[in-house]
Amino acid sequence: MPHLPSRTWIRALVGIAVALGTFEATRRYRQLASAPALSDTSRALGIDGHHVQAGPWRLFTRSVGAADAPVVVLVHGLVISSRYMEPLARALADNGYRVLAPDLPGYGESATGTPRRVLSVEQLADVLDLWLSACAIDKATFIGNSYGCQILTALAVRHPQRVARLVLQGPTVDPAARSLLPQLWRAVRNGRRERLRSSAGIGRIDYAKAGVWRVLSSIRRLLHYRIEDHLAAIEAPCLVVQGSRDPVAPPHWGEAVAARLPKGRLCLVEGATHTMNYVHPHSFAQLIDDFLREGRGATEVVR
């Protein structure tokens, strides 16, 4: 009968394994959290970055495109920063726009000053209002993805004079899944569908920069804000862009959002998933350009 290791040795080996795993996880976490705001690839594509002092907030802002071109503003989703908006920003710049994309307070390169302070959807909308003033922009067209759609809805209701047009891509939260586990499951399914061109690497950087507390608090705020209660008050023309394979904000929910908007229209993109701004930036940029030129009908399907 072989000699079995004693319990003491087993406990020692498990302790060493846990310690090594914790050390490696901490090292990787710190490495991600210290990633630079702009990569060499970003700079090579013409993406620039600078901080804008908006009231008490110092917001890192990505920009690309000719200075005298029409301005469009991109608003990022939950916890992630404007880093994953770069492909869409570049595509819009190629279509003749000046693109600005701020990191909202607490996300990406924009700190809140207090690690545990997490702003609500309405507070983030008010920050955008301050940021516009700091950028000397009276009114703009806004494009949001996911959680960014909730923030832009709040902006359009609280500061309607700021919004010329809205593009809501994959708006959250579908009332049929307004709890944590269904949302996580839908996000996992979306990740699997986007594995060939995934923004997960960028997400890991931004989640590490935000920290666990901010991630959990942000999810709670996302679930709390009922976008459907505010859509009817939006005065600006609005395009809802919906991917047919988006499990986070499924097509039937996109149709419901468009139907509640007084000046809303729906564009269903066949085969597209939730993070269309990253996965299909050129197709999405073309839809935005068409909308801004008022070239589309009330409901359409793009293949």
Disulfide bonds with the S-S distance in Angstrom:
none
